[in-house]
Amino acid sequence: MIRQRIIFAGRVQGVGFRATAKAIARNHTVTGWVRNEDNGTVLLEVQGEPAVVEAFVQELNRDMAKFIKTSASAEIAAVSDEPDFSIRR
């Protein structure tokens, strides 16, 4: 089990980024959350088996490629009691 924190920058707010991330998460066995940040970026945390997390991130990057200018990720500590993938506000 791994957890990644990813910050997406570009034109990532107001384009359905969070809804797309949640929809993609439904197709993968991941938990986590996504939210808009005050500085115009989108912050996402995703957790699951390494191959599943990688597949989720690849699909999100592919589907939202025209809006993402840069992204930065880091592996962080896993969360034990997270039930699903959600949109935070």
NORLIN-V770209 format. One record per pair of residues at least 6 apart in sequence whose C-alpha atoms are under 6 Angstrom apart, sorted by the first residue. I is the first residue (numbers start at 0). J is the second residue. If there is no record, write none. Layout:
# NORLIN-V770209
I&J / I&J
This chain:
# NORLIN-V770209
0&47 / 0&48 / 1&46 / 1&47 / 2&45 / 2&46 / 2&74 / 2&75 / 2&77 / 3&44 / 3&45 / 3&73 / 3&74 / 3&75 / 4&43 / 4&44 / 4&72 / 4&73 / 5&42 / 5&43 / 5&71 / 5&72 / 6&41 / 6&42 / 6&70 / 6&71 / 7&40 / 7&41 / 7&70 / 8&40 / 8&67 / 8&68 / 8&69 / 9&66 / 9&67 / 9&68 / 10&66 / 11&66 / 29&46 / 29&47 / 30&45 / 30&46 / 30&83 / 30&84 / 31&44 / 31&45 / 31&46 / 31&84 / 32&43 / 32&44 / 32&84 / 32&85 / 32&86 / 33&42 / 33&43 / 33&86 / 33&87 / 34&41 / 34&42 / 34&86 / 34&87 / 34&88 / 35&41
